[in-house]
Amino acid sequence: MSSPKDPCISVCKFTDDICIGCGRTKAEIKGWKKLGKDEKRAVLAESALRLLALEATGRRKKK
């Protein structure tokens, strides 16, 4: 299997240390290239939940 694709959509604005474009924290974005496949999948799963929470509060931006 290939490594998960970087979820960045070039919005890069933050609320409470969470990117409103991709749902990752600043630390997750900075360390993305160093993560293994399983770690990237875990970050993607967590970021998806964060994006849902941002959408529920009306703070999510889409490209």
GIWO-V217054 format. One record per residue. RES is the residue in one letter. OMEGA is omega in whole degrees, 0 to 359 (NA if undefined). D_FIRST is the distance of its C-alpha to the first C-alpha in whole Angstrom. Layout:
res=[RES | RES]
omega=[OMEGA | OMEGA]
d_first=[D_FIRST | D_FIRST]
//
This chain:
res=[M | S | S | P | K | D | P | C | I | S | V | C | K | F | T | D | D | I | C | I | G | C | G | R | T | K | A | E | I | K | G | W | K | K | L | G | K | D | E | K | R | A | V | L | A | E | S | A | L | R | L | L | A | L | E | A | T | G | R | R | K | K | K]
omega=[179 | 180 | 179 | 181 | 176 | 185 | 183 | 176 | 176 | 173 | 172 | 171 | 189 | 170 | 182 | 179 | 178 | 177 | 182 | 176 | 185 | 178 | 179 | 174 | 177 | 179 | 179 | 178 | 181 | 184 | 187 | 185 | 182 | 182 | 174 | 182 | 182 | 179 | 178 | 179 | 178 | 178 | 179 | 179 | 179 | 181 | 177 | 178 | 178 | 180 | 176 | 179 | 178 | 178 | 181 | 180 | 178 | 182 | 182 | 175 | 176 | 181 | NA]
d_first=[0 | 4 | 7 | 9 | 12 | 15 | 17 | 20 | 23 | 26 | 28 | 28 | 31 | 31 | 33 | 33 | 31 | 28 | 27 | 28 | 26 | 22 | 24 | 23 | 25 | 26 | 25 | 21 | 22 | 23 | 21 | 18 | 17 | 17 | 15 | 12 | 9 | 11 | 14 | 13 | 12 | 15 | 17 | 16 | 17 | 20 | 21 | 21 | 24 | 25 | 25 | 27 | 29 | 30 | 31 | 33 | 35 | 35 | 34 | 30 | 30 | 28 | 28]
//
